[in-house]
Amino acid sequence: MVHDPISVLDALMIALSGIVIVFLMLALLWGVIAVISRVMGVLEKHTAHPASVSAAAPAAAAPAAAPAPAPAPVPQVKLEGVSEVEAACVMAIVSHETGIPLDQLVFKSIKAV
């Protein structure tokens, strides 16, 4: 019941067929991704077009916009056990990690733990 080992030529053919199958599957996957990308691009252009037209209509209707109101006073941050430099670092890190501009964040207090 012992079989003879496969020949070198048979081993090379098996390896070559495996490599060909892998590259064919990669090409198929590339094609699927390209088709999906194009479909999504067309859908985005199709859905973005009405929004840009409707956004331009009110802008044309009101050419003289009222001046922007004065900015609200900046609230003071209550610091508990941290220096102003450390608090500024914490605020900058929070702004960077969340992606929210610092002028849109409101810090009420910063406490050392």
Backbone torsions as a table, in degrees:
resi	resn	phi	psi	omega
1	MET	NA	3.5	177.4
2	VAL	-83.4	129.6	180.0
3	HIS	-95.8	152.4	176.5
4	ASP	-71.9	146.7	177.6
5	PRO	-64.4	154.3	-178.8
6	ILE	-73.3	154.3	-178.5
7	SER	-77.8	167.6	179.8
8	VAL	-63.2	-39.8	179.9
9	LEU	-64.3	-41.3	177.3
10	ASP	-64.4	-41.2	178.9
11	ALA	-63.3	-41.8	178.0
12	LEU	-65.0	-38.7	179.3
13	MET	-66.8	-39.4	177.8
14	ILE	-65.5	-44.4	179.1
15	ALA	-64.1	-43.0	179.8
16	LEU	-64.4	-41.7	179.0
17	SER	-66.2	-35.7	176.1
18	GLY	-64.1	-43.6	179.4
19	ILE	-65.4	-41.6	179.1
20	VAL	-62.5	-42.8	179.2
21	ILE	-62.7	-42.6	179.2
22	VAL	-62.2	-45.1	-178.9
23	PHE	-68.9	-34.1	175.6
24	LEU	-64.6	-41.2	178.0
25	MET	-67.0	-37.1	176.1
26	LEU	-64.7	-40.6	178.0
27	ALA	-65.0	-40.2	177.7
28	LEU	-64.0	-43.5	177.9
29	LEU	-62.8	-41.8	177.0
30	TRP	-59.8	-43.4	179.6
31	GLY	-63.8	-42.4	178.9
32	VAL	-63.1	-44.2	179.7
33	ILE	-64.3	-40.9	179.0
34	ALA	-63.1	-42.4	179.8
35	VAL	-65.6	-45.4	179.4
36	ILE	-62.6	-39.9	178.9
37	SER	-62.0	-43.9	179.0
38	ARG	-66.3	-40.3	178.7
39	VAL	-63.4	-44.0	179.3
40	MET	-65.2	-37.2	177.1
41	GLY	-62.9	-41.9	178.1
42	VAL	-66.1	-41.9	179.1
43	LEU	-64.6	-39.0	178.6
44	GLU	-65.5	-42.6	178.0
45	LYS	-64.3	-38.6	-178.1
46	HIS	-68.1	-40.9	-179.2
47	THR	-81.4	-25.5	-179.4
48	ALA	-79.5	-26.0	-176.4
49	HIS	-63.1	-49.1	179.4
50	PRO	-64.2	-33.0	179.7
51	ALA	-67.6	-38.7	-179.6
52	SER	-70.9	-33.2	178.2
53	VAL	-69.7	-43.5	-179.0
54	SER	-70.4	-28.0	178.0
55	ALA	-75.2	-29.6	-179.9
56	ALA	-77.4	-28.4	-177.9
57	ALA	-64.3	-49.1	178.3
58	PRO	-65.3	-31.0	179.7
59	ALA	-66.6	-37.1	178.7
60	ALA	-74.6	-28.7	-177.8
61	ALA	-73.8	-30.8	-178.5
62	ALA	-119.7	80.1	-177.7
63	PRO	-71.7	-30.9	-178.9
64	ALA	-99.3	97.7	-179.4
65	ALA	-85.7	148.6	179.0
66	ALA	-71.1	149.9	178.8
67	PRO	-64.8	148.6	-178.5
68	ALA	-66.3	142.2	178.6
69	PRO	-66.8	158.8	179.8
70	ALA	-63.6	143.0	-179.9
71	PRO	-63.6	145.8	179.8
72	ALA	-69.5	151.9	178.6
73	PRO	-63.6	142.4	-178.2
74	VAL	-77.3	123.4	179.5
75	PRO	-71.5	149.3	178.8
76	GLN	-80.5	143.5	178.3
77	VAL	-94.3	130.6	178.7
78	LYS	-84.0	115.5	-178.7
79	LEU	-98.9	127.2	180.0
80	GLU	-124.9	99.4	176.4
81	GLY	81.6	15.1	177.2
82	VAL	-132.2	149.7	177.5
83	SER	-82.4	169.5	179.2
84	GLU	-64.4	-34.9	179.4
85	VAL	-66.8	-44.0	178.2
86	GLU	-64.2	-40.0	178.6
87	ALA	-64.1	-40.1	178.5
88	ALA	-64.3	-38.6	177.4
89	CYS	-64.3	-43.2	179.4
90	VAL	-62.1	-44.1	179.8
91	MET	-63.2	-41.3	179.7
92	ALA	-66.5	-39.4	179.7
93	ILE	-66.4	-44.0	179.0
94	VAL	-61.7	-43.1	179.7
95	SER	-62.9	-43.4	-178.7
96	HIS	-67.4	-45.8	-176.1
97	GLU	-69.2	-34.9	-179.1
98	THR	-86.4	-19.6	-178.3
99	GLY	79.0	11.4	179.1
100	ILE	-96.0	130.9	178.7
101	PRO	-59.3	147.3	-175.1
102	LEU	-61.3	-32.4	-178.8
103	ASP	-74.3	-9.9	177.7
104	GLN	-99.7	-7.7	178.2
105	LEU	-91.2	145.9	176.6
106	VAL	-122.3	115.2	177.9
107	PHE	-102.5	124.1	179.2
108	LYS	-92.5	-42.1	178.8
109	SER	-154.9	152.8	174.7
110	ILE	-130.5	122.4	-174.4
111	LYS	-123.7	137.3	173.7
112	ALA	-73.9	137.4	-178.6
113	VAL	-105.3	NA	NA
